[in-house]
Amino acid sequence: MDQLLEMAGIVSGIVWGPFVLIPLLLFVGVFLTIRLKLLQLFKLPHAMWLALVRRKEDPSVEGDISHYQALSTALAATVGVGNIAGAALAIGLGGPGALFWMWVVGFFGMATKYSEALLGVKFRRTDSKGEQSGGPMYYLKYGLPGGLGTTLGVAFAIFGAIAAFGIGNGTQANTVAQQMSSITAAPTWVIGLILMVLAGAVILGGIKSIGRVASALVPLMIVAYVAICLLVLAVNWAQILPALQLVVTTAFTGTAPAGGFAGAGVLMAIQYGFARGIFSNESGLGTGAIAAAAAKTTQPVRQAMVSMTQTFIDTIIVVTMTCLVIITTGVWQSEDAEDGSLLTTQALTAGLESVSPGLAPAGAYVVALAVAVFAFTTLLGWAYYGERCIEFLVGRGFVTPYRLVFIGVIFVGSVADLSNVWLFSDIANGLMALPNLIGLLLLSPVIVAETRKFFGFPDWKNPDAVMDDVRG
């Protein structure tokens, strides 16, 4: 077992190291940004309007849920522990400059998320139950030529189904159980049982049930969390500008860590900023395309713009709030820098105490409740991702058994020691991303053609003709 864990650690270090996945994710994001001519910057206001204001759907349009529910489902799966503990860990270990690099990841990740969602809708299929199935496995299989596309699609689906049980289930259930037990003193098995029942009731209802719950719960939890962070920042308003200056300057100069070589602080800021940013918004993993494919729409580009806002909300808004609270309160220099949840708890406790001394104890409850709710919704989103991967691999008939097993693992994850599950989950996540990123690069002509056609550029090419060229 020790040898297996050692090998897994080596593989994880290679996959998520500075020479494989992180530079590839950044390269794809930059490449797509250039090809789409900064679409995520110039079209962001319109995309936000489509996502948050324009809610009217044509009931006759093919799809299972509204574009807003599709966005909420994707947000449910990504706005979670990474936004609280992960972002705090990046600041604690990489310094304030890590936030700058998380912004970089978020900006270029918006182009990646846009591209994934566009292809997810364009290549989606209707399953035997009349529901929409889409995602990287479908645009890889049907968009790329011959055996290459099928091989990459199957690889993505296998790793996606595995990752759903790890990063999307066991670790999330364990987080909920630990956090809720800490504020209620209830045994973890009781929390796990309640969580299994609540999540099971939603998951067994399929994407329509998940979409309804996500669209109601996700906006509420994000607004509540951001509001508390804004309250702390309002009290510490004089520290906001110095904090932003610190973020920008230390992104390129580092924070002079104890020991090490000159420039080590910069490298740590970049490494942790990139790694935690990717973990937070999942741009490049391809999961957002699975949710986008379920949306009621006839326009892949319109849904892609809606999906693009998920990365903006996740990283540019929620992660920024967490990091600024930590920096402005000064706790990023705490000795507890390696415990992300504790660092955020300390920051909110200090911030709320500055609002009113009587509010100080609420910091721990706010973080525990936020982490628990975020982790719960992550469970729901990943349950859908996993079942779509299973449907692609072995057919619709295995979806219900998969859901039942997934629900059972929630209880197991709540009470088991999962110290090593994160390691294998990271590997599965990384191996999901690799075939997806290859597909995005090879199918980029289709992405560009669809985009130029939608926006009416005079030199647009027929996307179907371009797809034929890609398939050779």
C-alpha positions in Angstrom: 0.0 0.0 0.0 2.8 2.4 0.9 4.4 1.7 -2.5 1.1 2.4 -4.3 0.7 5.7 -2.4 4.3 6.6 -3.3 3.7 5.9 -6.9 0.4 7.8 -6.8 2.3 10.8 -5.3 4.8 10.7 -8.1 2.1 10.5 -10.8 0.2 13.3 -9.2 3.3 15.4 -9.0 4.0 14.9 -12.7 0.4 15.4 -13.9 -0.1 18.6 -11.8 3.5 19.7 -11.8 5.0 22.7 -13.6 5.7 20.8 -16.8 2.5 19.0 -17.8 -1.0 20.1 -16.9 -0.5 23.6 -15.5 1.4 25.0 -18.6 -1.0 23.1 -20.9 -4.1 24.6 -19.3 -2.5 28.0 -19.5 -1.5 27.5 -23.1 -4.9 26.4 -24.2 -6.5 29.3 -22.4 -4.2 31.8 -24.0 -4.5 30.1 -27.4 -8.3 30.2 -27.3 -8.3 33.8 -26.0 -6.2 34.9 -29.0 -8.3 32.9 -31.5 -11.5 34.3 -30.0 -10.0 37.9 -30.0 -10.6 38.5 -26.2 -14.2 37.5 -26.4 -14.4 37.0 -22.6 -13.5 40.6 -22.1 -15.6 42.3 -24.8 -18.6 40.1 -24.5 -18.7 39.7 -20.7 -21.4 42.4 -20.1 -23.7 40.7 -22.6 -22.9 37.3 -21.2 -23.8 38.4 -17.7 -27.1 39.8 -19.0 -27.9 36.5 -20.6 -27.0 34.6 -17.5 -28.6 36.7 -14.8 -31.2 38.9 -16.4 -32.6 37.2 -19.5 -34.5 34.2 -18.1 -37.2 33.6 -20.7 -37.0 30.2 -22.3 -38.9 28.7 -25.2 -40.5 25.5 -23.8 -40.4 23.9 -27.2 -36.6 24.2 -27.5 -34.7 21.0 -27.1 -33.1 20.6 -23.7 -33.8 19.5 -20.1 -33.2 22.6 -18.0 -33.0 26.4 -18.5 -29.7 28.0 -19.3 -29.8 29.6 -15.8 -30.3 26.2 -14.2 -27.4 24.8 -16.3 -25.2 27.7 -15.0 -26.3 27.0 -11.4 -25.6 23.3 -11.8 -22.1 24.1 -13.0 -21.6 26.6 -10.2 -22.8 24.1 -7.7 -20.0 21.7 -8.8 -17.3 24.4 -8.7 -18.1 26.9 -6.0 -17.1 24.9 -3.1 -14.2 24.0 -0.8 -11.7 25.4 -3.3 -13.2 28.9 -3.0 -12.7 28.9 0.8 -10.0 26.5 1.8 -8.2 26.2 -1.5 -8.0 30.0 -2.1 -6.8 30.6 1.5 -4.2 27.8 1.1 -2.9 29.6 -2.0 -2.5 32.9 -0.1 -1.0 31.2 3.0 1.7 29.3 1.0 2.2 31.4 -2.0 1.6 34.9 -0.5 -0.8 37.6 -1.7 0.7 37.4 -5.2 -1.0 34.1 -5.7 -4.3 35.9 -6.0 -3.0 37.8 -9.1 -2.2 34.5 -10.7 -5.6 33.1 -9.8 -7.0 36.1 -11.7 -4.8 35.2 -14.7 -6.1 31.6 -14.5 -9.7 32.9 -14.3 -9.4 35.3 -17.2 -8.0 32.8 -19.6 -10.1 30.1 -18.1 -13.2 32.0 -19.3 -12.2 31.4 -22.9 -11.7 27.7 -22.1 -15.0 27.4 -20.4 -16.7 29.2 -23.3 -15.2 26.8 -25.8 -16.1 23.7 -23.7 -19.7 24.8 -23.4 -20.0 25.6 -27.1 -18.8 22.2 -28.1 -20.9 20.5 -25.4 -24.1 21.9 -26.9 -23.1 21.5 -30.6 -22.2 17.8 -30.3 -24.8 16.7 -27.7 -27.0 13.7 -28.3 -30.5 12.6 -27.0 -30.3 9.4 -24.9 -32.9 6.6 -24.8 -34.9 8.5 -22.1 -35.1 11.6 -24.2 -32.6 13.6 -22.1 -29.6 15.5 -23.5 -26.2 14.0 -23.1 -23.1 16.0 -23.9 -19.6 17.0 -22.8 -16.1 16.3 -23.8 -16.7 12.6 -24.4 -19.2 13.5 -27.1 -17.4 16.3 -28.8 -14.2 14.2 -28.8 -15.9 11.2 -30.3 -18.0 13.0 -32.9 -15.8 15.9 -33.6 -12.4 14.3 -34.1 -11.5 11.7 -36.8 -11.7 8.0 -36.4 -10.2 6.1 -33.5 -8.5 9.2 -32.0 -11.7 10.9 -31.0 -13.3 7.7 -29.7 -10.2 6.8 -27.6 -10.0 10.3 -26.1 -13.7 10.3 -25.4 -13.7 7.0 -23.7 -10.6 8.0 -21.6 -12.3 11.2 -20.5 -15.5 9.3 -19.5 -13.6 6.7 -17.5 -11.6 9.2 -15.6 -14.7 11.4 -15.1 -16.7 8.6 -13.6 -13.8 7.8 -11.3 -13.2 11.4 -10.3 -16.9 11.8 -9.5 -16.6 9.3 -6.6 -13.5 11.0 -5.3 -13.3 14.7 -5.6 -17.1 15.0 -6.3 -18.4 12.6 -3.6 -16.3 11.1 -0.8 -14.1 14.1 -0.1 -17.1 16.4 -0.2 -19.3 14.2 2.0 -16.4 14.0 4.5 -16.0 17.8 4.5 -19.7 18.3 5.2 -19.7 15.7 8.0 -16.6 17.2 9.7 -17.8 20.8 9.4 -21.4 20.2 10.6 -20.2 17.9 13.4 -17.9 20.8 14.6 -20.8 23.2 15.0 -23.5 20.8 16.1 -21.5 18.1 18.1 -23.5 15.5 16.3 -21.7 12.2 15.3 -20.4 12.2 11.8 -22.4 9.0 11.0 -25.6 10.9 11.8 -24.6 13.8 9.6 -23.6 11.3 6.9 -27.0 9.6 7.1 -28.9 12.9 6.8 -26.7 14.1 4.0 -27.2 10.8 2.1 -31.0 11.1 2.4 -31.1 14.8 1.4 -28.6 14.4 -1.5 -30.3 11.1 -2.6 -33.7 12.7 -2.9 -32.2 15.3 -5.3 -29.9 13.0 -7.3 -32.6 10.3 -8.0 -34.7 13.0 -9.6 -32.0 13.5 -12.3 -30.9 16.7 -13.9 -34.2 18.5 -13.7 -34.3 18.0 -9.9 -30.6 18.9 -9.6 -31.2 22.0 -11.7 -34.1 23.2 -9.6 -32.2 22.8 -6.3 -29.0 24.3 -7.7 -30.8 27.3 -9.1 -32.4 28.0 -5.7 -29.6 27.2 -3.4 -26.4 28.3 -5.3 -27.3 32.0 -5.8 -28.4 32.2 -2.2 -25.2 30.8 -0.8 -23.0 32.8 -3.0 -24.8 36.1 -2.2 -24.7 35.4 1.5 -21.0 34.5 1.6 -20.0 37.5 -0.6 -22.2 39.8 1.6 -20.4 38.7 4.8 -17.0 39.2 3.1 -18.1 42.7 1.9 -19.1 43.5 5.4 -15.6 42.7 6.7 -14.0 44.6 3.8 -16.3 47.6 4.5 -15.0 47.9 8.0 -11.4 47.4 6.8 -11.8 49.6 3.7 -8.6 51.5 4.4 -6.7 48.3 3.8 -8.2 47.4 0.5 -6.0 49.5 -1.7 -2.8 48.5 0.1 -3.9 44.8 -0.2 -4.5 45.1 -4.0 -1.0 46.8 -4.3 0.5 43.9 -2.3 -1.2 41.4 -4.6 0.2 43.0 -7.7 3.7 43.7 -6.5 4.3 40.3 -4.7 3.0 38.5 -7.8 6.3 39.5 -9.4 8.6 40.0 -6.5 7.5 37.3 -4.1 7.1 37.6 -0.3 10.6 36.6 0.7 9.9 33.2 2.2 12.2 32.0 5.0 15.1 30.1 3.4 15.1 29.0 -0.2 16.7 30.8 -3.2 16.0 34.3 -4.5 12.8 34.3 -6.5 11.3 31.3 -4.7 8.5 33.4 -3.5 7.5 34.3 -7.1 7.6 30.7 -8.1 5.4 29.7 -5.2 2.9 32.5 -5.9 2.6 31.3 -9.5 2.4 27.6 -8.7 -0.2 27.9 -6.0 -2.1 30.6 -7.8 -2.4 28.4 -10.9 -3.1 25.2 -9.1 -5.7 26.5 -6.8 -7.3 28.7 -9.5 -7.7 25.6 -11.8 -9.0 23.5 -8.9 -11.6 26.2 -8.1 -13.2 27.0 -11.5 -12.4 23.6 -13.3 -11.8 25.4 -16.6 -10.1 22.9 -18.8 -11.5 19.8 -17.0 -14.5 19.8 -19.3 -17.1 19.3 -16.6 -18.9 22.6 -17.4 -19.7 21.3 -20.9 -21.7 18.4 -19.4 -24.0 20.8 -17.6 -24.2 23.2 -20.6 -25.3 20.4 -22.9 -28.5 19.9 -20.8 -29.6 23.5 -21.4 -32.7 24.5 -23.4 -31.1 26.3 -26.4 -30.6 26.2 -30.1 -27.6 28.4 -30.0 -24.3 26.8 -28.8 -22.7 30.3 -28.6 -25.4 31.8 -26.4 -25.1 29.0 -23.9 -21.3 29.2 -24.1 -21.5 32.9 -23.1 -23.7 32.0 -20.1 -21.4 29.2 -19.1 -18.4 31.6 -19.4 -19.8 33.7 -16.5 -19.4 30.7 -14.2 -15.6 31.1 -14.2 -16.0 34.9 -13.7 -18.3 34.4 -10.7 -16.3 31.6 -9.2 -12.8 33.0 -9.5 -13.0 36.8 -10.1 -15.8 37.3 -7.5 -15.9 34.6 -4.8 -12.2 33.7 -4.7 -11.3 37.3 -4.7 -13.6 38.0 -1.7 -12.0 35.2 0.3 -8.5 36.3 -0.5 -9.1 40.0 0.2 -10.6 39.2 3.6 -7.5 37.2 4.5 -5.1 39.8 3.3 -6.8 42.9 4.7 -7.1 41.3 8.1 -3.4 40.3 8.1 -4.0 36.7 9.0 -2.2 35.5 5.8 1.0 35.7 7.8 -0.4 33.3 10.4 1.4 30.1 11.4 -1.7 28.2 10.3 -1.1 29.0 6.7 -1.2 25.3 5.7 -4.8 25.0 6.9 -7.0 26.8 4.4 -10.3 26.5 6.3 -8.7 27.6 9.5 -7.0 30.6 7.8 -10.4 31.8 6.4 -12.0 31.2 9.8 -9.4 33.4 11.5 -9.8 36.1 8.9 -13.6 36.2 9.2 -13.4 36.0 13.0 -11.0 39.0 13.1 -13.1 40.9 10.5 -16.4 40.3 12.3 -14.8 41.3 15.6 -13.8 44.6 14.1 -17.5 45.1 13.1 -18.6 44.2 16.6 -16.8 42.1 19.3 -20.0 40.1 19.9 -19.8 38.9 16.3 -16.3 37.3 16.6 -17.5 33.8 17.4 -19.7 33.8 14.3 -16.6 33.5 12.1 -16.2 29.8 12.8 -19.9 29.2 12.2 -19.9 31.1 8.9 -17.0 29.2 7.5 -18.3 25.8 8.7 -21.7 26.4 7.3 -20.4 27.9 4.0 -18.0 25.0 3.5 -20.8 22.5 4.3 -23.3 24.0 1.9 -20.8 24.5 -0.9 -19.6 20.9 -0.5 -23.3 19.6 -0.6 -24.0 21.4 -3.9 -20.7 20.1 -5.3 -22.0 16.6 -4.6 -25.1 17.3 -6.7 -23.2 18.7 -9.7 -20.7 15.9 -9.8 -23.4 13.2 -9.4 -24.7 14.4 -12.8 -21.3 14.6 -14.4 -20.6 11.0 -13.3 -23.9 9.6 -14.6 -23.4 11.2 -18.0 -19.9 9.6 -18.2 -21.5 6.2 -17.3 -24.3 6.8 -19.9 -21.7 7.4 -22.6 -19.7 4.3 -21.6 -22.3 1.6 -21.0 -25.7 3.1 -21.8 -28.7 4.7 -20.1 -29.7 1.5 -18.3 -26.8 1.8 -15.9 -27.6 5.4 -14.8 -30.0 4.4 -12.0 -27.6 1.8 -10.5 -24.8 4.4 -10.7 -27.0 6.9 -8.9 -27.7 4.4 -6.1 -24.0 3.5 -5.7 -23.1 7.2 -5.7 -25.6 7.9 -2.9 -24.2 5.0 -0.9 -20.7 6.3 -1.2 -21.9 9.6 0.4 -22.4 7.8 3.7 -19.1 6.0 3.4 -17.3 9.2 2.7 -18.9 10.8 5.7 -17.5 8.4 8.2 -14.3 7.0 6.5 -10.7 8.2 6.7 -10.2 9.8 3.3 -6.7 11.1 3.7 -5.5 9.4 0.6 -8.6 9.8 -1.5 -7.6 13.4 -2.4 -4.4 12.1 -4.0 -6.1 9.7 -6.3 -8.9 12.2 -7.1 -6.3 14.7 -8.2 -4.8 12.2 -10.6 -8.2 11.3 -12.0 -9.0 15.0 -12.4 -5.8 15.6 -14.2 -6.3 12.7 -16.5 -9.7 14.0 -17.4 -8.3 17.3 -18.4 -5.6 15.9 -20.8 -7.9 14.5 -23.5 -10.3 17.5 -23.1 -7.5 20.0 -23.7 -6.3 18.1 -26.8 -9.8 18.1 -28.1 -10.2 21.9 -27.5 -7.0 22.6 -29.5 -8.0 20.3 -32.4 -11.5 21.6 -32.5 -10.6 25.3 -32.2 -11.5 26.0 -35.8 -15.0 24.8 -35.2 -15.3 27.0 -32.1 -14.1 30.1 -34.0 -16.4 29.3 -37.0 -19.5 29.0 -34.7 -18.6 32.2 -32.9 -18.0 34.3 -36.0 -21.3 33.0 -37.5 -23.3 33.8 -34.4 -21.9 37.4 -34.2 -22.3 37.9 -37.9 -18.7 38.6 -38.9 -18.6 39.0 -42.7 -15.8 36.5 -43.2 -17.3 33.7 -41.2 -17.0 30.1 -42.5 -19.6 27.5 -42.3 -19.0 25.6 -39.1 -20.1 22.2 -40.5 -17.7 22.6 -43.4 -14.9 23.5 -40.9 -15.8 20.4 -38.9 -15.5 18.2 -42.0 -12.1 19.7 -42.5 -11.1 18.8 -39.0 -12.3 15.3 -39.3 -10.3 15.0 -42.6 
